[in-house]
Amino acid sequence: MRSTTYHLSISTARADALFVSALQRSEEPSAAQVQLAIAAAIRAFGARGCAARVAQEFGEHPETAVPRMRWARATITRAAVSPAPGAFRAGSARVPGARQAHLSRAA
């Protein structure tokens, strides 16, 4: 059987990262808090790791995963969060280090 390639868009990767972060809707987070939570989740799990955790939550707890993802997607849209240049590639499993980001900008 062929494996299916899953391509993450930037907005999907951000929503997944916010979904798996510790940030809660009840905290009414600012755009800066959202951006920090997304960056922390990407650093901790990578974009694919965040997607895997989202899938796990939808499998185990769909009744709470659905409203949390709605909140995450709406928050991403409202906050207009944009990642720092070179912060991560949507399909990558990890965040590039400062040296890698520097080399990619120089190229």
Secondary structure, DSSP 8 states (H G I E B T S, - for coil): ---------HHHHHHHHHHHSS--GGG---HHHHHHHHHHHHHHHHHHHHHHHHHHHHHH-HHHHHHHHHHHHHHHHHHT----TTS--TT-SS---HHHHHHHHH-
